[in-house]
Amino acid sequence: MQTKRNPEARASANRVLNIAAIAKPLDKQNPTETLPEIQSEILAVRAVMRRFRVSFWHAKTICCLSGLGGAQ
């Protein structure tokens, strides 16, 4: 029994769309392109997330209230 192959399925599966709405947030998450004053805040938020196992928004609130990472 032979399986039928659809040549169009593979071509469309390998196609990557260039969508600006998806690409821009990914660039902002690259720590090498982050401004130094924002980077310390992000590192503090990540440390709080790891230590207390909370979401990003909870960790950011904790950092803002505690003054960690230069958050204002």
N, C-alpha and C positions, 0 to 999 in steps of 0.2 A: 504494500500500500504506500503510495507516494503522497507526500503532502504538497499542496499547491502553495507557491510563493507569490506574494503580491509585490512586484518591484516598486510600486509607488509607496508602499508602507515604509520601507526602509529609507527611501529618500526623504519622506516627510518626517520621519523620526529623528533623522540627523540634522534637520534644519533648525537653526537657532535664530530666533527673531531678535532684532536690535531694538529693544524697547527702552526709551530713556527713563520712564518711570521706574523701571526695575533696576537699571544700571546705576542711577544716581545714589540711592540709599546704600548700595554696596560699596561705592567709592567712599562714602562718609564713614563706613565702619572699618576702613583700613587704617590701623593705628599709625602707619608711616606718613599718612597725609593729614593727620589730625593736628590741630593747633596745640602747642604745649600747654596753654592754660586750660584747655578742655580735656587734654589727655590725662592730667592728674585726677580730674573729677571722674572720668570714665574708669580709671584704674581703681579708685576708691569704691565706686559703685560695684565693680566686679568683685572686689575683695569682700564687700558686705554680702553680695549675692552668694558667694561661695561659703562664707562662714556661717551665715544664718539661714541659708536656703530659702531666700525670698525672691519675689519677682523683681524685674528691673525697676519698675515704678516704686515699689516699696523700698528698695535699696537706695534709689535716688532721693526719696523723701527722707530716709534716715540720714543720708549724707548731708542733705540741706539743713536739717534740723540740728545736726551735730557739728556742722561746719567742717566736715571732712573733705579733703581733696580740693580745697579752695572753692567749694560750692557756696553760692550766695542765696 
